[in-house]
Amino acid sequence: MKQGSSTALKMMSGAGFVFLYAPIIALIVYSFNDSKLVTVWGGWSLKWYVELFSNEQIMSAAWASLKIAFISATLASVLGTLAGFVLSRMRKFVGKAMLSGWVTAPLVMPEVITGLSLLLLFVFLENVFGWPAGRGLLTVVIAHTTFCLAYVAVVVQSRLASLDETLEEAAMDLGAKPASLFFLITLPLISPAIIAGWLLAFTLSLDDLVIASFVSGPGNSTLPMVIFSKVRLGVTPEVNALATLMIVAVSMAVIAAIVIMHRQSRYNDKNNH
């Protein structure tokens, strides 16, 4: 009975992996297709990668999206770490419930509502204060930081909730000040969660289409917006090549993050013992 259940579980797991990764593998293979028709195989070729790098519109949008994602993820990591630390360590203060609601609201709010509300906010600020002047990369960064912050805060707060507080208490008993305690003890211990939150925020920002469509202005299209506009007219081999490069880049980033977090975890375990 147990062996039959194990076999069924393996088959279901295999079917799940095939369902998830077979389309990605097919996309990568067809990015090397020599034919202009995406669904017709015409032999191996790298010409669509050459066409991709000569496409100024796509490369400009890709560079803009990478900049936005990097800045947004970094800001969200800083603010999300502080928010997660406050919600986890400072248990009693006025307005904690309200702060918790504000931080977690983007997790459950539909992206259409978030994008529309941010657009109205930017229009109001421009009319009253003259800033930000129009919609562009700055407004996209602010919007992405706003909703990515919630994901980082949840990850960091979960890590702090499972952290052994006796280490921090021992450091305080030895005379560590609050700032030194945070930067020398707490921050290294939660650094894997911060890295994971940064990667999650970077991916969410790079992938966002709905919110960016509301808060970006003319001539400031992000990569998902450009791809969406092209896909509506039919998928081109250039899009397959671009998606392949993005998959490779994200995979390398994830592998690097796993290695860093593994080394940091081993370092922390060594110091704890």
N, C-alpha and C positions, 0 to 999 in steps of 0.2 A: 504493500500500500504506500509506504513511504517512498520506495523507489519510483513507483508510478507517478506520485505527486511531484517528485523531483524532476522527472523527465518532462512532465507537462509544464512545470514552471520554467524549465530551460527553453522549451519550444516557444512558450509565450514571450519570454524575454528576447529570444532571437527574432521572433516576428515583430516585436516592438522596435528593436534596433534597426531592422530592415525598413520598417515603415518610416522611421525618423531619418535615417541616413542615406537610404537609396536615392531619394531625390537630390540630395546634395552631391553624391557621387556622380549621378547622371549630369548634373549641371557642370561639374568640373570637367568631365569627359567631353561634353559638347562645347566647352569653351575652346577646345583645340580642334574644333570642326572646321574643315576648309570650305564647307558650303555656306551660302548666305542664308539658307533655310535652316532654322534652328532644329527642326525635327528630322531633317534628312542628313544622314552621315555622308560626308564627301571626302574623307581622308584626314590625316593629321596635318595640322598647320598652326603656326604662331601668328598668323597675319592679323587676327582680331586683337591680339595684345598690342601689336604695332599700331593698329587703328585706334585703339583705346587711348594710348599715350599721345596720340596726335589730335585727339578730340579735346579742344580747349574748354568746351562747356562742361564736360564731365570732370576733367581734371581740376578745373577751378572750383566746382561744387564739392569734389572730394576733399580738396585742401581746406576749404572753408568748413566742411563738416568735421574734419579731424581737429582743426583748431578749436571749434566750438565744443567738441566732445572733451578735449583735453582740459580746457579752461573750466568748463562746467563740472567735470568730474572732480577736478582739484578743489574748486570752491565748495562743491557739495560734500566732499570728504572732510574738509576742515569744519564747516558748519554742522554737518551731520554728526561728526565725532563729538563736538561740543554739546549738541543737543542730546545725543545718546548718553553722554556722561552726566549731564544735569538730570535727566529723567531717571537714571539708574542710581546715582550716588546721593543726590540731594532729595531725600524722600519727603520732606515736609517744607513746602513754601507756598505762598499764596499764588494761585494761578497755575499750579502744576497740571491740573486736569485740562485747563484751556490750552496750555502749551503742548501737551500730549495730543490733543485733538488737532491743533494746527499742524503739528509735525506729521501726523499720520493721515491727514485728510487727502493729500495727493495719491495715496495708495488706493483709495476707494472711489475717488472722484473720476467720472468719465473724462477722457482726454478732450473731448469736444467742449465740455463745460470749462475745464481748466484753460484751454486755449482761448476761448471767448472771454472769460473773465480777465485773463492777463492782457488781452488786446484792449478791453475797455479801460483797464488800469493804466496802460501806457498812453492811451489817448487822453485820459483825464490828466495825467501828470504832464503831458506835453502842453495841454491847453492852460494849465494853471501855472506850472513852473518853467515850461519851455524845455523840459528834459524828460525823457530822451527825445531828441530831435528826429522824429520819423522812426520807422521800423527798419531794422537791419540786423547785423550780426550781434550787436550789443543786446538788443531785446531778446534775441534767441538764446544767448548765453544766460541772461537773467531768468528766462522762463525754464530752461533746462535745469539750471541750478535749483530752482524752486521745487520741481517735482523729483529730481534725483536725490535731493537732500533727505527726503523721507526714507528712501531705501537704505541709504548709508546709516541713518540714525537707528533704524530697526536692527540692522546687522550688528552695529557697535553695541547697542543696548543689550542685545541677546548675549554677546560675548562678555560684557561686563556682569551680566546676571549670573553667568556660570563661573566667573573668576573667583578664585580664593582670596577673600578680603584680608586674611591673616597676613599675607605678604605686605599689604599696604599698612596694616596696623603695626607690624613689626618695624617697618621703616619710620613710621611716626614716633614709635617708642624710642627709636635711636636718634630722634631729633630732626628728621627730614621735614622741611617746610612744604606747604601745599604745592607750590610750583615745582619744586624739586621732586616731590613724590609723583606728580603727574608725569613729568618728562622722563624721569629716570626709572620709574617702576611701572606705572600703569600703562604708559604709551607703548613701551616695548612689548608688553604682554598682549595688548589688543591690536598690535600692528598687523597680524594676519587678517583680522576682521576689517581693518581699515583698507588694506590692499584689496580684499574681496569686494568691499563696498565701492572702491574706486573703479574696479573693473566692471562692476554691475552698472554704475552710473555712466561710465564711458560707453558701454554697449547700448544702454537705453537712450543716451543722447544721440549716438551715431545712428540709431535705428528710428528715431522719432520722425514722424511725418505729419501727424494731425496738429500738434501744438505749434510746430515750426511753420506750418501753413498759415496759421492765424497771426503770428507775431513777426514774421519776416516780411521785408519790403521788396519792391521790384529790384531785380538785379542782385538779390542776396539769397538765391535759392540754395538749399542744402542738397546733399547727394540723394537722399530718399525722395525729395520733391522732383529732382531731375529724372530719376529712374522711373518714378510713378508716371510722369508725363510721357516718357518714352514707351513704357509698357502698355499704356492705353492704345497706342498705335501698333502694338505687336512687339514681342520680345525679339531683340536683336542679339547676334553673337557677341557684340561689345558688352552688353549687360552681363552675359555669362562670364566673360573674361574679368570684368570688374568684380562680380560676386566671388569669383574664385580667388582673386587677390585679397579681398576682404576676409574670406574664410581663412586663408593662410596667415594673414596678419593677426587676426583674432586668436587663432590657434597658438601661434607663437607667443602672444601675450599671456594667454592662459597658462601655457606650459612654464613660462618664466615666473609667473605669479605662484604657481604650485611649488616650484623649486625654492623660491624665496621664502614662502610660508613654511615649507618643510624644514628648511635650515633654521628659520627663526624659532620654530617649535622645538627642534632639537636643542637649540641654544638655551631656550627658556627652561626646558626640562633638565638640562645639565646644571644650570645655575640653581634651580630649585633643590636639586639633590646635593 
